[in-house]
Amino acid sequence: MSLPVRLLMVLGCVAGVIGGAATLGVKSYGLPTNWLLTGVAAVLLIAATWLRIASDRERGAKEAGPGGGSAGAAGEAIAAIAADVRALRARADSLELAALAAEIDQLVARRIYPVIDAQQSLIASQGFARYAAHTSPWAAGERMVYRAWSAATDGHRPEALASLDEALPHLDEAARSWAAR
């Protein structure tokens, strides 16, 4: 919690205790005790809460990951992943399985994580119905990319290659839906 938030919370609590003392008939020892001070306490605590929420949102945006949670980064990833999968698939027959798994892992970090990071931003900017139009085929393609990685790490080249092939029509459809939004 940041210093301004802590300070507002402490001041709000102190003002509330002092202001509330009059309502309980506690001797104030010359300190101002009234409903106005209690109101000031409430305002300070509300301001502290608002600052805390704003701070948490800002921190969450910074921690969002490689895509930063932006719809723009997600759109770039959706538009580019099919070409990346095609390029990888063209070389996949000659790659060692460990290298293939590593390249799929890098593809996931570069093209899938930005879309995951931006989910809330995409829903907010497009509405759920338009978001679902490209998410459904995207999810199918994403699942096949993960399956290709799993097969490559397990040493099953035919399944890894078939999964990359199966991902392509779904990823192409997601890109078309994204472009048409």
N, C-alpha and C positions, 0 to 999 in steps of 0.2 A: 504494500500500500504506500502511495506517495506521501511526502511530507505535508503538502497542502490538505490532502484528504484527512490525514491523521489530526492535523491542527484543527480543522473544522469540526471533526468529530469530538475532540476533547473540549473545545470551546462550547459546542452545542450541549454536551453533557453537563458541563459546569453551569452554564446558563440555565439549563433545565432544572438542575438540582436547586440552585439558588431561587429561581422563579417559582418552583413548585413548593418551596418551604413555606411561603406565605399561605398557600392553600391548606397546608397541614397545621398551621398555627405554630410553627417552629420559630423560636426567637431568631431574628435576622442579624443581630449585633450591628445594626446600622447599614447593612447591605441592602441594595434595592431589591425588594421582592414583590413581584406583581405578575399579572397575566401577560403584560407586555414582554417582560423578560422571558417568560415561558414561550411566547410566540417567536421571539428572536431565536431561542434554542431550537425550536422546530424548524425554522428557516435554515439555520446552520446545519442541522442534521440532514435535511433534504438536499441541500447543496453538496454536502459531503457524499451522500449516496449517489447523486447525479454524477459527480466527478469520478467516483469509483467505477461506476458503470461505463462511463466514457473511456476511462483509462483501460479497463478490461477489454473493451471493444478494440481500442487502438493496439493493445498488446496482441490480441488475437489476430488482427490483420497483419501485424509484423511477423507472426509465427506461422502464417498460413502455408508457407512452403515455397517450392520453386515457382508456382504459378501466381503466388501472391494473392490468390483468391479472386482474381479479376476475370470478368467475362471475356475481356480481350485476349488474355493469355489462354483461356479455355478454347475460344474460337480458333486461335492459331493452332492449338494442339489438335482439335477435331479436324481441321482442314488439312493438316500435314501428316497425320499418323498413317493413313493408308499408303501414301508414297514411301514413308519410312519402312513400313512392313514389306512392301513390294521390293524395295532395295535390299532389305535384309534377307528376304526369301530368295532372291536371285543369287546370293552368296552362301546361303545356309547349307547347301549340299557339301560345300568344300570346307566348312568350318568345323573345328573340333567341337564336340558337344558342350564342353565347359565354356568355350568362347561364345557359342551360340546362346547359351543361358545368360552369360554376362552381357551380351549385346541386347537381348530381350529385356533384361533388368534395366539397362540404361534407357531403352526405349520407354519402358514403363515410367521411369522417373521423369523423363523429358516430355512425354506426351500424355500420359494418363493422369499423373498426379496433379497437373494444373487444372484438369477438368474436375477432379475430386475436390480440390481446394476451392473451386469457384461455384460449387453446387448452390449455396444459398444466394450468391450474387446472381447466378443465372435464373433461378426461380423468381427472384425479386424483379429482375429486369424484363423477363419475358412472360411471366405468368406460368402457372403450372402446366397448362395444356400445350403451349408452344415448347416449353422445356421438355415435356415428355415425348414430343415428336422426334427429337433427335436423341433423346436419352435411351429410348428403347433399343434402337439398333446399336447405339454406342455401347450399351451394357453387354449386348450379345458379343460384339467384337472384342470388347475389353476382356470378357470371360475367356474367349478363345486365345487371346494373347497370354493371359495368365496360364492357361492350359498348355500352351506351347512351351512356356518357361518351365513349368512343372515336368513336362515330358523330357525336355532337354536335360534338366538336372537329374532326372531318373535314368538317363541313358537310352531313351526311346526316340531315336531320330525320326522314324516314320510318323509317329504320333505328333512330334513337335512340328514337323513340316506340314502335316495335314491340318493341324490347328492354326498355323499361320495362314494357310490357304483359306480355311473356313472363316477366319477373322475378316478377310478383305471385303467380301460383299456387305457385311454389316457396317464396317467402318466407312465404306463408300456411301452407303445409304445415310449414315449419320452426318457425313460431310454435306451431302445434298440437302438434307433436312435443315442443317445449320445455315447453309447458304440461302435457303428459301424463307427463312424466318422473317 
